[in-house]
């Protein structure tokens, strides 16, 4: 296996050392921290608070529909004239 030597600022070294697990090399730490996450690592990230997130999304959709309808009505009024009451 080919190796490379790199220089790190003291703070960067300390951060890597803090992330290092027992039996893990600094190469392992680097690969773990910058590597792609697998689905098993990210599964469940949204498990807490999904009801609140879904409610906020639906609220945004309702407001968007309402705004779109108001704008459509305003455009109709400009194009076709305001209906007389």
Rosetta blueprint (number, residue, H / E / L):
1 X L
2 X L
3 X L
4 X L
5 X L
6 X L
7 X L
8 X L
9 X L
10 X H
11 X H
12 X H
13 X H
14 X H
15 X H
16 X H
17 X H
18 X H
19 X H
20 X L
21 X L
22 X L
23 X L
24 X L
25 X L
26 X H
27 X H
28 X H
29 X H
30 X H
31 X H
32 X H
33 X H
34 X H
35 X L
36 X L
37 X L
38 X L
39 X H
40 X H
41 X H
42 X H
43 X L
44 X L
45 X L
46 X L
47 X L
48 X L
49 X L
50 X H
51 X H
52 X H
53 X H
54 X H
55 X H
56 X H
57 X H
58 X H
59 X H
60 X H
61 X H
62 X H
63 X H
64 X H
65 X H
66 X H
67 X H
68 X H
69 X H
70 X H
71 X H
72 X H
73 X H
74 X H
75 X H
76 X H
77 X H
78 X H
79 X H
80 X H
81 X L
82 X L
83 X L
84 X L
85 X L
